[in-house]
Amino acid sequence: MHAMRYGITLPADYDMGIIRARVAAKGHLTDAFPGLGLKAFAVRERGVDGSPVNQYAPFYLWRTPEGMNGFLWGDGFRGIVRDFGRPVVEHWVGAGFVRGAAYGARGDVAVRRTRAVLPGEDAASVVEEERAALGKLAGAEGLRCAAVGVDPRTWEVVAFSLWAGGAAPGGGERYEVLHVSAPEVDGL
């Protein structure tokens, strides 16, 4: 599994209805994308849930690197580049994935939390701590699914969770999820 995210920060007065319409019109295009485990079409709006910015920030869990490459070098990402410029694409090696009690429900809130592996810390121990936290999270009410990944270039750990019914813990960036594509989520 590979996790991937890019954030497109938009002007403070940007009409987020444009992003909502874009996702409503095009979100289904990844509903059967080969190699894609899950894509959460996520947004933050300035002043909502503590967000300081307007941002479109989809989060992906790829089952195969070929699927991820097919997206990045294909028409879908070309459309993002054409309309918003080329964003920095963050990428993490998957370290764990769990299904929650609300696995089959619609995920409408996402939380992204990052943690640096500090110099002198044992990276394997940090990853195991995050995997243990992931296992405990699996029983939380409203959890659809959650994943942990590690960027070994920057030694950053990301924890991403998708929640149903508006339930979600604090302690990270909170996103509204406009659409979820999960064609190969059972293969993660």
C-alpha angles and dihedrals in degrees: 000000000000125000121211136179140169126187123210107196111204132199117283091248095044114136102241087195085081090061092044090053091046092053092044090053100039109021093094090061090082095044090101101023111149114248094011114128097179140344121190112198096214133184138180122203123208110257095013118111090349096302114155092196147040106243142167106208118164118192122210135196108196121202091197135025088225090062092049091048091047089055097044094048095037140084096273095062091038086062091054091049092047094050103035109013126254109310125204107262114217115208133189133185107241115252101171147351131194135183116223134212090268093049096135096042126100110271109224103163129048130190124200120193126178132196129187119226098228124220107272094026117116104245093207091054092050091050091049090051090052092047090051090051088050090054092051091048091056091080096050116122112254097016112140097179142322137202140191126207138175130217104208092191095062097017093234123149119208125198116195124185132182119208135194127217096019093289113138136139123242124242103090146040110308121213136186110233114220098181139356124211113193109165097150103018091127088063095059 
